[in-house]
């Protein structure tokens, strides 16, 4: 286990580029109960309310978190103009639409092309500024940094990476693998080439992005490539059905060094982002069976939420305690067990 801890000071320092503290000057906001929200649809399976209300409780913060089912991005402004609002999380289908509703977007969010968090800072005139950011990339980053030794991560940075899928989580993973973990070549496997083309073109426009993004579309080409070491799975947990899905799975099998009999040829670290309806997804079991170390997607979910909490409350000392993280992980694990 790594001894890495999330750099709260750096996270907040970056946030103050967009304005001064939400809590200055001192006002009634320091004493009243503040509200945060999750906006999107559908939300019935979301663990975010459990996560954030647990975080607020552990931190002793007088805050609440409520899920509001909506596909209307204007709901964001309706909530955040209220004096007791502290910020919002946004999920599908609002991650892209909400970028037009805020006063500024962070560099990370602009690079990824979506936001999942809105926090509030104060402008020069003292008025609230809504800042959109993306903490999904922090979830990916911290999943590796918190669970993998530095020497293994250093080795991983010298090897190709692999991301499976072509949606928003793929974009966050690309950002984290390259800008944080230093991976210089990233293989992309997906059933739809058009989605990968969009991702590659999007990152071409990102300043200082130097990684080689390579769409792998045949088993033959996969067999000739160097093995990846850091792998991120971002697709739902279901068996492949279409020809494109079956081909994508065969390509992944080949890239991860497993032949038709499932024999292991190489090892690395897998972050399986999917954890619904079960933590040990088919891909999780496949990777573990073939000698890969697997990190559950609940880690990414927890750490992106921790980052949101810090941006909203402007405090993070409680997360330096291992007991805090153990409590959070246990709560999430118990909730998932009850569902199954």
ChimeraX attribute file (.defattr): number of C-alpha atoms within 10 A of each C-alpha:
attribute: neighborCount
match mode: 1-to-1
recipient: residues
	/A:1	9
	/A:2	12
	/A:3	10
	/A:4	15
	/A:5	13
	/A:6	18
	/A:7	11
	/A:8	18
	/A:9	14
	/A:10	10
	/A:11	15
	/A:12	18
	/A:13	12
	/A:14	12
	/A:15	20
	/A:16	16
	/A:17	10
	/A:18	19
	/A:19	19
	/A:20	19
	/A:21	20
	/A:22	25
	/A:23	16
	/A:24	12
	/A:25	12
	/A:26	10
	/A:27	10
	/A:28	11
	/A:29	16
	/A:30	13
	/A:31	9
	/A:32	12
	/A:33	14
	/A:34	18
	/A:35	19
	/A:36	25
	/A:37	24
	/A:38	23
	/A:39	27
	/A:40	21
	/A:41	18
	/A:42	14
	/A:43	16
	/A:44	8
	/A:45	10
	/A:46	13
	/A:47	17
	/A:48	20
	/A:49	16
	/A:50	15
	/A:51	19
	/A:52	23
	/A:53	17
	/A:54	19
	/A:55	24
	/A:56	16
	/A:57	12
	/A:58	15
	/A:59	18
	/A:60	10
	/A:61	14
	/A:62	14
	/A:63	21
	/A:64	19
	/A:65	22
	/A:66	17
	/A:67	20
	/A:68	15
	/A:69	13
	/A:70	18
	/A:71	16
	/A:72	14
	/A:73	20
	/A:74	14
	/A:75	15
	/A:76	22
	/A:77	14
	/A:78	9
	/A:79	17
	/A:80	21
	/A:81	12
	/A:82	10
	/A:83	12
	/A:84	16
	/A:85	20
	/A:86	27
	/A:87	26
	/A:88	27
	/A:89	27
	/A:90	26
	/A:91	20
	/A:92	16
	/A:93	16
	/A:94	22
	/A:95	23
	/A:96	19
	/A:97	16
	/A:98	23
	/A:99	22
	/A:100	12
	/A:101	18
	/A:102	17
	/A:103	14
	/A:104	16
	/A:105	22
	/A:106	16
	/A:107	14
	/A:108	22
	/A:109	23
	/A:110	16
	/A:111	20
	/A:112	25
	/A:113	20
	/A:114	25
	/A:115	27
	/A:116	24
	/A:117	30
	/A:118	30
	/A:119	27
	/A:120	29
	/A:121	23
	/A:122	19
	/A:123	15
	/A:124	9
	/A:125	6
	/A:126	14
	/A:127	12
	/A:128	19
	/A:129	20
	/A:130	25
	/A:131	22
	/A:132	31
	/A:133	28
	/A:134	28
	/A:135	25
	/A:136	30
	/A:137	26
	/A:138	25
	/A:139	26
	/A:140	28
	/A:141	23
	/A:142	23
	/A:143	23
	/A:144	25
	/A:145	20
	/A:146	17
	/A:147	17
	/A:148	18
	/A:149	14
	/A:150	16
	/A:151	10
	/A:152	13
	/A:153	21
	/A:154	13
	/A:155	13
	/A:156	22
	/A:157	20
	/A:158	15
	/A:159	19
	/A:160	21
	/A:161	27
	/A:162	30
	/A:163	27
	/A:164	22
	/A:165	22
	/A:166	22
	/A:167	14
	/A:168	19
	/A:169	21
	/A:170	24
	/A:171	25
	/A:172	24
	/A:173	28
	/A:174	28
	/A:175	27
	/A:176	22
	/A:177	29
	/A:178	19
	/A:179	18
	/A:180	16
	/A:181	18
	/A:182	19
	/A:183	27
	/A:184	19
	/A:185	20
	/A:186	23
	/A:187	22
	/A:188	24
	/A:189	26
	/A:190	26
	/A:191	20
	/A:192	14
	/A:193	16
	/A:194	11
	/A:195	13
	/A:196	23
	/A:197	14
	/A:198	12
	/A:199	21
	/A:200	18
	/A:201	11
	/A:202	14
	/A:203	21
	/A:204	16
	/A:205	10
	/A:206	15
	/A:207	9
	/A:208	9
	/A:209	14
	/A:210	15
	/A:211	18
	/A:212	16
	/A:213	22
	/A:214	15
	/A:215	18
	/A:216	21
	/A:217	18
	/A:218	14
	/A:219	17
	/A:220	11
	/A:221	12
	/A:222	22
	/A:223	15
	/A:224	10
	/A:225	13
	/A:226	13
	/A:227	21
	/A:228	23
	/A:229	24
	/A:230	27
	/A:231	24
	/A:232	26
	/A:233	21
	/A:234	22
	/A:235	18
	/A:236	16
	/A:237	19
	/A:238	9
	/A:239	11
	/A:240	13
	/A:241	9
	/A:242	10
	/A:243	10
	/A:244	15
	/A:245	15
	/A:246	13
	/A:247	19
	/A:248	23
	/A:249	20
	/A:250	18
	/A:251	22
	/A:252	21
	/A:253	19
	/A:254	23
	/A:255	25
	/A:256	25
	/A:257	20
	/A:258	19
	/A:259	13
	/A:260	8
	/A:261	6
	/A:262	14
	/A:263	12
	/A:264	15
	/A:265	13
	/A:266	15
	/A:267	18
	/A:268	20
	/A:269	24
	/A:270	24
	/A:271	25
	/A:272	28
	/A:273	28
	/A:274	23
	/A:275	18
	/A:276	17
	/A:277	14
	/A:278	14
	/A:279	21
	/A:280	18
	/A:281	19
	/A:282	14
	/A:283	20
	/A:284	25
	/A:285	13
	/A:286	16
	/A:287	24
	/A:288	17
	/A:289	13
	/A:290	17
	/A:291	16
	/A:292	21
	/A:293	16
	/A:294	21
	/A:295	21
	/A:296	18
	/A:297	24
	/A:298	23
	/A:299	23
	/A:300	25
	/A:301	23
	/A:302	23
	/A:303	23
	/A:304	23
	/A:305	22
	/A:306	23
	/A:307	24
	/A:308	25
	/A:309	21
	/A:310	18
	/A:311	27
	/A:312	23
	/A:313	21
	/A:314	20
	/A:315	15
	/A:316	19
	/A:317	11
	/A:318	14
	/A:319	18
	/A:320	14
	/A:321	10
	/A:322	10
	/A:323	11
	/A:324	15
	/A:325	18
	/A:326	10
	/A:327	14
	/A:328	17
	/A:329	16
	/A:330	11
	/A:331	16
	/A:332	19
	/A:333	13
	/A:334	10
	/A:335	13
	/A:336	18
	/A:337	12
	/A:338	7
	/A:339	10
	/A:340	9
